[in-house]
Amino acid sequence: MMNTFSIAIHGGAGTLVKGMMTSELEAQYKSVLKNALDAGYVILENGGSSVDAIEKAVLVLENSHLFNAGKGAVFTADETHEMDASIMDGKTLNAGAVSLVTGIKNPVSLAKDVMENCADWCRKLGKRF
């Protein structure tokens, strides 16, 4: 039976200078990207939700020093990390996001938690403004 789902990721918007990319480093990038795809794919293949699949794929990227997310985030001018993340459920259009977070290993999981647990509080807060 043919799968009725697909998954796509991207590794960010940073600049990679071709002359500085060794074949070993390129293999590392490709390996992490494949691991991210595989992490999400397994969840979809086993009937899991698209939100869970994307969270797991992004976790792989956030946990790698190669990508400008989580562990590999670029330092600010003050030599700290301030990270952003967002996630959305296309079926329900529910979304969660965080910005300028520090001290968090995986901002995408925090954004997912905002999406799943903060809807009522955020609506009430929004009505005040």
Order of alpha helices (4+ residues) and beta strands (2+ residues): alpha-alpha-beta-beta-alpha-alpha
